Amino acid sequence: MWWNTLAQVQRFQDCSGKSTHYRYDERLHLVAVTDALNNTTTLERKPDGEVLRINHPDGTSETFTYNELGQVLTHTDGKGQTTQLLRNGRGLPKWRQDAKGQTITYEYDKTIRLVALTSENDATYRFAYDDADRLIEEKRIDNLTRRFSYNLGGHLTQVEEIGYGEKGEQPRRSTHLERDLIGRLLARLNDDARQDYAYDEGDRLLSIERKPTDTGRKLGVTAEKTDFAHELWAIM
């Protein structure tokens, strides 16, 4: 890679020796990218940097409009299809409508946390949080409820999934996550298997080893270990 005096990438060379070049304007905004095949993509911007138009090498372009807060309101793709966003007074999206007229709506609580999302098919996902703003429950459209537990450090330690069958049955599945004192994942356990994670001195993942339980073996789950290699320069 080659950088300019402002630490911006000007040129990137791949392993075949071909280069991609980057150009910036006087305000330090990226305005053009020329790839290894000499195809150039240009970006037209407002003075404060918001992208108004992206011109692609094939002659197509994308355009954007914004509100007074600099948040995207519309995006028109290279086929002329426009996606619109309606935002509330805080700038959060209230609904999103695509070129086909299909909409996604968003609902928030008083603390600006997303509590419901209704899809294009009029199916609603619902979310609940604890006092620390951590997600503790998700109710999905497929009659599945997921509940999340955390340790004192705020790291996820358990995911419980509860289904609801047509005959009223409620199948459950729990996944437990074991962590060390700094929050690294050491093991993932469920009814089928245990997965252990090992790290080197630089906190880089060295291996993942799966050990099936008796239940897992009956289901065809097998033992497996994946090792990861790291270059020495990555820690220099």
C-alpha positions in Angstrom: 0.0 0.0 0.0 1.0 3.6 -0.7 -0.2 6.4 1.5 -0.3 10.2 1.2 1.0 12.6 3.8 -2.4 12.6 5.5 -2.4 8.8 5.9 -4.9 8.2 3.2 -4.5 5.2 0.9 -3.4 6.3 -2.6 -2.6 3.0 -4.1 -3.1 -0.6 -3.3 -1.2 -3.4 -5.2 -2.4 -6.9 -5.1 -0.4 -10.1 -5.2 -0.4 -10.1 -9.0 1.2 -6.7 -9.2 -2.0 -4.9 -10.3 -2.9 -1.7 -8.6 -6.0 0.2 -7.5 -5.7 3.9 -7.2 -7.6 6.3 -4.9 -8.1 10.1 -5.5 -9.3 12.7 -2.9 -10.6 16.3 -3.2 -9.2 19.3 -1.3 -11.5 18.5 1.6 -9.9 15.0 1.8 -13.0 13.2 0.7 -12.6 10.2 -1.6 -13.8 11.2 -5.1 -12.5 8.4 -7.4 -11.4 4.8 -7.4 -9.6 3.3 -10.4 -9.4 -0.5 -10.3 -6.7 -2.8 -11.7 -8.6 -3.0 -15.0 -8.5 0.8 -15.3 -12.2 1.1 -14.6 -13.0 4.3 -12.7 -15.8 4.9 -10.2 -16.4 8.6 -9.2 -18.2 10.1 -6.3 -19.9 13.5 -6.3 -20.3 15.1 -2.9 -21.7 18.0 -1.0 -19.2 20.3 0.6 -19.6 18.6 3.9 -18.8 15.2 2.3 -22.2 13.6 1.8 -22.3 11.5 -1.3 -24.8 12.8 -3.8 -24.0 10.6 -6.7 -21.9 7.5 -7.5 -21.0 7.1 -11.2 -20.0 3.5 -12.1 -17.8 2.4 -15.0 -20.7 0.8 -16.8 -22.5 4.2 -17.1 -25.0 3.6 -14.4 -25.2 5.8 -11.3 -26.6 5.9 -7.8 -28.1 9.1 -6.2 -28.8 10.0 -2.6 -30.8 12.7 -0.8 -30.5 13.8 2.8 -32.3 15.6 5.6 -30.9 18.6 7.4 -29.1 16.3 9.8 -27.2 14.7 7.0 -29.1 11.4 7.2 -30.1 9.5 4.0 -33.8 10.0 3.0 -33.7 8.4 -0.5 -31.4 6.1 -2.5 -31.9 5.5 -6.2 -29.9 2.7 -7.6 -28.5 2.2 -11.1 -31.8 0.8 -12.4 -33.7 3.9 -11.3 -35.3 2.1 -8.3 -35.8 4.3 -5.3 -35.8 3.4 -1.6 -37.2 5.9 0.8 -36.7 6.4 4.5 -39.1 8.3 6.8 -37.4 9.4 10.0 -38.7 10.6 13.4 -37.6 13.8 15.2 -34.5 12.1 16.5 -33.4 11.0 13.1 -34.3 7.3 13.6 -36.0 5.5 10.7 -39.8 5.1 11.2 -40.4 3.2 8.0 -38.5 2.2 4.9 -40.2 1.7 1.5 -38.6 0.1 -1.5 -39.3 0.6 -5.2 -42.1 -2.0 -5.2 -43.9 -0.1 -2.4 -43.1 -2.7 0.3 -42.4 -1.2 3.7 -40.6 -2.0 6.9 -41.7 -0.1 10.0 -39.7 0.5 13.2 -40.9 1.2 16.7 -38.9 2.6 19.6 -39.4 3.0 23.4 -38.8 6.2 25.3 -35.1 5.5 25.6 -34.8 5.1 21.8 -34.4 1.3 21.8 -35.8 -0.6 18.9 -38.8 -2.6 20.4 -40.6 -3.8 17.2 -39.8 -4.3 13.5 -42.6 -5.1 11.1 -41.4 -6.6 7.8 -42.7 -6.3 4.3 -45.0 -9.3 4.9 -46.6 -7.6 7.9 -44.8 -9.9 10.3 -43.5 -8.3 13.5 -40.4 -9.0 15.5 -40.4 -7.7 19.1 -37.4 -6.9 21.4 -36.9 -6.4 25.1 -33.9 -5.0 27.0 -32.6 -4.9 30.6 -31.7 -1.8 32.5 -28.2 -1.8 30.9 -29.8 -1.6 27.4 -28.8 -5.2 26.6 -31.1 -7.3 24.5 -32.7 -10.0 26.7 -35.5 -11.2 24.6 -36.4 -11.5 20.9 -39.8 -12.8 19.7 -39.6 -13.9 16.1 -42.3 -14.4 13.5 -41.6 -18.1 13.3 -43.0 -18.7 16.8 -39.5 -18.7 18.2 -38.5 -16.8 21.3 -34.8 -16.2 22.1 -33.6 -15.1 25.5 -30.2 -13.8 26.3 -28.2 -13.8 29.6 -25.0 -11.9 30.5 -22.3 -12.0 33.1 -21.2 -9.1 35.3 -18.8 -8.0 32.6 -21.7 -7.6 30.1 -20.6 -10.6 28.0 -23.2 -13.0 26.6 -23.2 -16.3 28.5 -26.4 -18.1 27.5 -28.9 -18.2 24.6 -32.2 -20.0 25.3 -34.5 -20.7 22.3 -38.1 -21.7 22.9 -40.3 -22.8 20.1 -44.1 -23.1 20.0 -45.5 -26.0 18.0 -48.9 -26.4 16.5 -50.0 -28.8 19.3 -48.9 -26.5 22.0 -45.5 -28.1 22.6 -42.6 -25.9 23.6 -39.3 -27.4 22.5 -36.3 -25.7 24.1 -32.6 -25.4 23.3 -30.0 -23.8 25.4 -26.5 -22.7 24.4 -24.0 -21.9 27.2 -20.9 -19.8 26.6 -17.9 -20.1 28.9 -15.6 -17.1 29.0 -12.3 -16.1 30.7 -11.8 -13.0 32.9 -11.3 -10.7 29.9 -14.4 -12.0 28.1 -12.8 -14.3 25.5 -15.0 -17.2 24.4 -13.5 -20.4 25.8 -16.3 -22.9 25.1 -19.7 -23.2 23.6 -22.0 -25.9 24.9 -25.4 -27.3 23.9 -27.1 -30.6 23.9 -25.3 -31.8 20.8 -21.7 -30.8 21.4 -19.0 -28.8 23.2 -16.8 -26.5 21.2 -13.5 -25.4 22.8 -11.6 -22.3 21.7 -7.8 -21.8 22.2 -5.8 -18.6 21.8 -2.1 -17.6 21.5 -0.3 -15.0 23.5 -1.5 -12.3 21.1 -5.2 -13.2 21.7 -5.5 -14.7 18.2 -7.6 -17.8 17.8 -5.5 -20.9 17.4 -8.1 -23.7 17.3 -11.7 -24.7 17.6 -12.3 -28.3 18.7 -15.8 -29.9 18.7 -16.6 -32.8 20.9 -20.0 -34.4 20.5 -22.2 -35.4 23.4 -24.0 -38.8 23.5 -27.0 -37.0 22.1 -25.0 -35.4 19.4 -23.5 -38.8 18.3 -26.9 -40.2 17.9 -27.7 -37.3 15.6 -24.6 -37.8 13.6 -22.4 -35.0 15.1 -18.8 -35.9 14.8 -15.6 -34.8 16.5 -13.7 -32.1 14.6 -10.8 -29.8 15.2 -9.9 -26.7 13.1 -6.4 -25.1 13.5 -5.6 -21.5 12.5 -2.1 -20.4 11.4 -0.9 -16.8 11.8 2.1 -15.0 10.3 4.7 -13.7 12.7 4.5 -10.2 11.2 0.9 -9.9 12.5 2.2 -9.4 16.1 5.2 -7.3 15.3 
